[in-house]
Amino acid sequence: MACMKPPALLLVDFEEVRHKQPDDCLHYESVAVRGNEMNWTIPAHHHEGLHQFQFLQKGGVRGTIDGREFKAVGPVLLMLAPGSVHAFTYTRHAVGHQVTLPTATLAQLLGGSMLVSGTLDQSFVIEKPAGTVELSGLLAQLAREFASTSRGRVHALQALATLVAVHFVRERGEVFDRAQRPGARDTLVRRFMALVERHFASPQPLDFYAGQLGVTPDHLSRSCRLVSRKSALQMLQDRRMLEARRLLAYTPMPVVEVAVQIGFEDPAYFSRSFRREVGQSPSEYRTLVASGVRGGEPAGA
């Protein structure tokens, strides 16, 4: 039986999700806008250079984010980081808000702090968040401002978007704090993962990351093991393999190009590494995803 070809990745450029006015700094729409247009099912795609914040107040949503399946009922927060492949199916007549803005703008609004690279660098889903009344008010005000033509509209939108992003940061921080006690070691690992996010596609040794962080490689690895039970090298490898799974599952890119894209100079070594981590060769994995046997994530992840 002939195998299905992997679907081409649906790229969503900023021009496709922005307001009609050419000077807009962000885009707002209710969840119902795309829901009604697309029969409440959003196909797999990603956003380059964009952060997206969703607040589903009523109704349910199920889907995948980077291959991981989830199912939730509102109220629920969804934060989508740049490059994160996601697909959603909402219950009919779901109620919620969606704000999309360039990552560069978000970083500027947050003053170049570690909030973007340390807390908003990975997509997440938070069920039953606190402060939903406050967030609902912020997003309702942002919606009104987005539809207006009042003087100072852009400044108001940016101020409201900053407050929305900080709300998500705080919710994410509370979840993280409940999972583990914060400390210098946790901060170091977060900084390491922020560096990995920027450099994983280039074949940098562990010494490079340790030097950038001002610690020894041994200290970095010990910290990573204590926080995540994985070595620094394994965390770096995990990020590369995640990107490999994304490219294999959602693009027609040849395996050789996938290897180069994530920093492997030797395609054969990439294939061996991929098989060791995932359990199939890159080609086998792509075939299983295309046939619906795999969901874009290794077993046990």
C-alpha positions as CSV (number, residue, x, y, z in Angstrom):
1,M,0.0,0.0,0.0
2,A,1.4,3.4,-1.0
3,C,2.3,5.6,1.9
4,M,0.9,9.1,2.3
5,K,3.3,12.0,1.8
6,P,3.8,14.1,4.9
7,P,1.7,17.2,4.7
8,A,3.5,20.5,3.8
9,L,3.7,22.7,6.9
10,L,1.2,25.5,6.8
11,L,3.2,28.6,7.5
12,V,1.2,31.5,9.0
13,D,2.9,34.8,8.3
14,F,2.2,37.9,10.3
15,E,0.5,39.5,7.3
16,E,-2.1,36.7,7.4
17,V,-3.1,37.3,11.0
18,R,-2.7,41.0,11.3
19,H,-5.3,43.8,11.2
20,K,-5.9,45.5,7.9
21,Q,-4.2,48.7,8.9
22,P,-0.5,48.7,7.9
23,D,0.8,50.1,11.2
24,D,-0.7,47.5,13.5
25,C,1.6,46.2,16.2
26,L,-0.4,43.1,17.0
27,H,-3.5,41.2,16.0
28,Y,-6.6,40.4,18.1
29,E,-9.6,38.2,17.3
30,S,-12.1,36.1,19.2
31,V,-11.7,32.3,19.0
32,A,-15.0,32.2,17.1
33,V,-13.6,34.0,14.1
34,R,-11.4,31.1,13.0
35,G,-13.8,28.6,14.5
36,N,-16.6,29.7,12.3
37,E,-14.4,30.0,9.2
38,M,-12.7,26.6,9.6
39,N,-15.5,24.5,11.2
40,W,-13.8,24.8,14.6
41,T,-10.8,22.8,13.5
42,I,-7.4,24.6,13.0
43,P,-4.9,22.4,11.0
44,A,-1.3,21.9,12.0
45,H,0.8,25.0,11.5
46,H,3.3,27.2,13.2
47,H,4.1,30.9,13.5
48,E,7.7,32.1,12.8
49,G,8.7,35.1,15.0
50,L,5.4,35.3,16.7
51,H,4.0,34.7,20.2
52,Q,0.3,33.8,20.5
53,F,-1.8,34.0,23.7
54,Q,-5.2,32.3,23.9
55,F,-7.7,32.4,26.7
56,L,-10.6,30.0,26.2
57,Q,-13.3,31.1,28.6
58,K,-16.1,28.6,27.7
59,G,-16.2,25.4,25.7
60,G,-13.5,22.8,25.2
61,V,-10.4,22.3,23.0
62,R,-8.3,19.3,22.1
63,G,-5.3,19.1,19.9
64,T,-1.5,18.7,19.7
65,I,1.4,21.0,20.5
66,D,4.7,19.8,19.1
67,G,3.2,16.3,18.9
68,R,1.9,16.2,22.5
69,E,-1.8,15.6,22.7
70,F,-4.0,17.5,25.2
71,K,-7.6,18.0,26.0
72,A,-9.0,20.8,28.2
73,V,-12.2,22.6,29.1
74,G,-12.4,26.3,29.7
75,P,-11.2,28.3,31.5
76,V,-7.8,27.4,30.0
77,L,-4.7,29.4,28.9
78,L,-2.7,28.4,25.8
79,M,0.6,30.1,25.0
80,L,2.2,29.3,21.7
81,A,5.9,30.0,21.3
82,P,7.5,30.8,17.9
83,G,8.1,27.6,15.8
84,S,5.8,25.5,17.9
85,V,3.7,23.2,15.6
86,H,0.1,23.1,16.9
87,A,-3.4,22.0,15.8
88,F,-6.7,22.5,17.6
89,T,-10.3,21.4,17.5
90,Y,-12.7,23.5,19.6
91,T,-16.2,22.6,20.6
92,R,-18.8,24.5,18.6
93,H,-19.5,28.0,19.9
94,A,-16.5,28.1,22.1
95,V,-15.8,31.5,23.6
96,G,-12.4,33.0,24.0
97,H,-9.7,35.5,23.0
98,Q,-6.6,35.3,20.9
99,V,-3.7,37.8,20.7
100,T,-0.8,37.4,18.4
101,L,2.3,39.7,18.3
102,P,5.8,39.6,17.0
103,T,8.3,38.1,19.5
104,A,10.6,41.1,18.9
105,T,7.8,43.5,20.0
106,L,7.1,41.3,23.0
107,A,10.7,41.3,24.1
108,Q,10.8,45.1,23.8
109,L,7.6,45.6,25.7
110,L,9.0,43.4,28.5
111,G,12.2,45.4,28.6
112,G,14.5,42.8,27.3
113,S,14.1,40.7,30.5
114,M,14.4,37.0,30.8
115,L,10.6,36.7,30.9
116,V,10.4,35.9,27.2
117,S,13.4,33.6,26.9
118,G,13.0,32.1,30.3
119,T,9.2,31.7,30.7
120,L,7.6,32.2,27.3
121,D,10.2,30.3,25.3
122,Q,8.2,27.1,25.3
123,S,4.5,26.6,24.6
124,F,2.2,25.6,27.5
125,V,-1.4,24.9,28.5
126,I,-2.7,25.8,31.9
127,E,-6.1,24.6,33.0
128,K,-8.2,26.4,35.6
129,P,-5.9,29.4,35.9
130,A,-6.3,32.0,38.7
131,G,-7.3,35.6,38.0
132,T,-9.7,34.8,35.1
133,V,-11.9,37.8,35.9
134,E,-8.9,40.2,35.6
135,L,-7.7,38.6,32.4
136,S,-11.2,38.7,30.9
137,G,-11.3,42.4,31.6
138,L,-7.9,43.0,30.0
139,L,-8.7,41.1,26.9
140,A,-12.2,42.7,26.5
141,Q,-10.5,46.1,26.7
142,L,-7.9,45.0,24.2
143,A,-10.6,43.8,21.9
144,R,-12.4,47.2,22.1
145,E,-9.1,49.1,21.6
146,F,-8.2,46.9,18.6
147,A,-11.5,47.8,16.9
148,S,-11.2,51.5,17.6
149,T,-9.6,54.4,15.8
150,S,-9.0,56.5,18.9
151,R,-5.9,58.5,19.4
152,G,-3.1,56.6,21.1
153,R,-4.6,53.3,20.0
154,V,-1.2,51.6,19.3
155,H,0.2,52.7,22.7
156,A,-2.9,51.4,24.5
157,L,-2.7,48.0,22.6
158,Q,0.9,47.6,23.6
159,A,0.2,48.4,27.2
160,L,-2.6,45.9,27.3
161,A,-0.6,43.3,25.5
162,T,2.2,43.7,28.1
163,L,-0.3,43.2,30.9
164,V,-1.7,40.1,29.2
165,A,1.8,38.6,28.7
166,V,2.7,39.3,32.3
167,H,-0.5,37.6,33.4
168,F,0.5,34.5,31.4
169,V,4.1,34.7,32.9
170,R,2.7,34.8,36.4
171,E,0.4,31.8,35.8
172,R,3.3,29.9,34.3
173,G,5.5,30.8,37.2
174,E,3.0,29.6,39.7
175,V,2.8,26.2,38.0
176,F,6.6,26.0,37.9
177,D,6.9,27.0,41.5
178,R,4.4,24.3,42.6
179,A,6.5,21.8,40.7
180,Q,9.9,22.7,42.3
181,R,11.4,25.2,44.7
182,P,13.0,28.0,42.8
183,G,16.7,28.8,43.3
184,A,19.9,29.7,41.6
185,R,20.2,26.2,40.1
186,D,16.8,26.5,38.5
187,T,17.7,29.9,37.1
188,L,20.9,28.5,35.6
189,V,19.0,25.7,33.9
190,R,16.4,28.2,32.5
191,R,19.2,30.4,31.2
192,F,20.8,27.3,29.6
193,M,17.6,26.3,27.9
194,A,17.2,29.9,26.6
195,L,20.7,29.6,25.1
196,V,19.9,26.2,23.7
197,E,16.8,27.6,22.0
198,R,19.0,30.2,20.2
199,H,21.9,27.9,19.3
200,F,20.7,24.3,19.1
201,A,20.9,24.3,15.3
202,S,24.6,25.0,15.4
203,P,27.1,22.3,16.5
204,Q,28.3,24.1,19.6
205,P,30.1,22.0,22.3
206,L,29.0,22.1,26.0
207,D,32.0,24.3,26.7
208,F,30.4,27.0,24.7
209,Y,27.2,27.0,26.7
210,A,29.1,26.8,30.0
211,G,31.3,29.7,29.0
212,Q,28.3,31.8,28.0
213,L,26.8,31.1,31.4
214,G,30.0,31.7,33.4
215,V,30.1,28.2,34.9
216,T,32.1,25.0,34.3
217,P,30.6,22.2,32.1
218,D,30.6,19.9,35.1
219,H,28.6,22.4,37.2
220,L,26.1,23.0,34.3
221,S,25.6,19.2,33.9
222,R,25.1,18.7,37.7
223,S,22.6,21.5,37.8
224,C,20.7,20.1,34.9
225,R,20.6,16.6,36.4
226,L,19.3,17.9,39.7
227,V,16.6,20.0,38.1
228,S,15.5,17.8,35.2
229,R,17.2,14.4,35.8
230,K,18.9,14.8,32.5
231,S,22.5,15.9,31.6
232,A,23.0,19.2,29.8
233,L,24.0,17.3,26.7
234,Q,20.8,15.2,26.8
235,M,18.7,18.3,27.1
236,L,20.5,19.8,24.1
237,Q,20.0,16.5,22.2
238,D,16.3,16.5,23.2
239,R,15.8,19.9,21.7
240,R,17.5,18.9,18.5
241,M,15.4,15.8,18.2
242,L,12.2,17.8,18.9
243,E,13.0,20.0,15.9
244,A,13.8,16.9,13.8
245,R,10.4,15.4,14.6
246,R,8.7,18.7,13.7
247,L,10.5,18.9,10.3
248,L,9.9,15.2,9.5
249,A,6.3,15.2,10.5
250,Y,5.2,18.5,9.1
251,T,7.4,19.3,6.1
252,P,8.6,17.4,3.0
253,M,12.2,18.4,3.7
254,P,14.6,15.5,2.8
255,V,16.2,13.7,5.7
256,V,19.7,15.0,4.7
257,E,18.4,18.6,4.9
258,V,16.7,17.9,8.2
259,A,20.1,16.7,9.6
260,V,21.8,19.9,8.4
261,Q,19.0,22.1,9.7
262,I,19.5,20.9,13.3
263,G,23.3,21.0,13.3
264,F,24.3,17.5,12.2
265,E,27.1,17.6,9.6
266,D,26.9,13.8,9.1
267,P,23.5,12.6,7.9
268,A,24.3,9.0,8.8
269,Y,25.2,10.0,12.4
270,F,21.9,11.9,12.6
271,S,20.0,8.9,11.4
272,R,21.7,6.7,14.1
273,S,21.1,9.3,16.8
274,F,17.4,9.7,15.7
275,R,16.9,5.9,15.8
276,R,18.5,5.6,19.2
277,E,16.3,8.4,20.6
278,V,13.0,7.8,18.9
279,G,13.1,4.1,18.0
280,Q,12.7,4.4,14.3
281,S,14.8,5.8,11.5
282,P,13.9,9.3,10.2
283,S,12.2,7.8,7.1
284,E,10.3,5.2,9.2
285,Y,9.2,7.8,11.6
286,R,7.9,10.1,8.8
287,T,6.0,7.2,7.3
288,L,4.3,6.3,10.6
289,V,3.3,9.9,11.2
290,A,1.9,10.2,7.7
291,S,-0.1,7.0,8.2
292,G,-1.5,8.2,11.5
293,V,0.3,5.5,13.6
294,R,2.6,8.1,15.3
295,G,1.5,11.5,16.6
296,G,4.8,13.4,16.1
297,E,6.3,12.5,19.5
298,P,8.4,9.5,20.7
299,A,6.8,6.9,22.9
300,G,7.0,7.6,26.6
301,A,7.6,11.3,26.2
